[in-house]
Amino acid sequence: MPDNLWQRCGALRAGLPRDAVFSHYTAASLYRVPVPDEPLIHVCTMQPVEPRIGGVVAHRILTLGEGDSCWLRGLRVTTPGRTFLDLAARLDLLSLVIAGDGLAGRAQNGVADLRVAVEAGVGRRGVKLARAALPLLDPASKSPMESRLRFLVVTALLGPVLVNKPVFDDAGEMFAEPDLQFAEFKIAIEYEGDHHHLDEGQWRRDIKRDELYRVHGWILIKVTKMDLLVRPATVIERIRDALISRGWRRP
């Protein structure tokens, strides 16, 4: 059988306590949510795991409510909300926001489900960080780098931004859907991943889109991976200068 996380979790089920639920990094990865690489498989259980299983981290817990777990393609996993709370004890704020965007996108009621789990986790390790991350989440984000870019903009106090919302010309025709935008000031911010340059079709569409931004009076700011990871202060400076040129003043 192919060696992947789904196969390993499925094979482990027989050796785990009946109440065991895949959790933490493992649950996030099963939801296809970006988290730091973790070779170990994490489970929550109220029972001891005896004998211990190599490569498995068993988190002993006092209770696991019905609302804390669900079924995902035949595996019992912690819900997106519970997974978010568990990760809050192990991640920094940025990493938690990136994971939280993905988990909110997979929760039935979006960020609201994550908030319910956080409110129920009073006193738990990481709950304060989880509370701090909640207002920074947006399930409309389509990639970890988009989440990182939004986190940079919002924590620099440049104001709230719209995420992946369409923009229209004077005739009401949609001509673009920027990753981030300050609609009031007609400023769009696009994250340019490698595929924008390697895919010729995407490259040509980008050229046409960029011209439409200019024609309709928008300022377009393109941000690369190198910009975000190496020159984040420069990214903020470029965005701030564009906002000021359009009459923005920091509240």
Beta strands, then each sheet from edge to edge (+ up, - down):
strand 1: 21-22
strand 2: 41-45
strand 3: 56-60
strand 4: 69-72
strand 5: 75-78
strand 6: 162-163
strand 7: 167-168
strand 8: 174-176
strand 9: 180-182
strand 10: 187-191
strand 11: 219-223
sheet 1: 1+ 2- 3-
sheet 2: 4+ 5-
sheet 3: 6+ 9- 10+ 11+
sheet 4: 7+ 8-
end
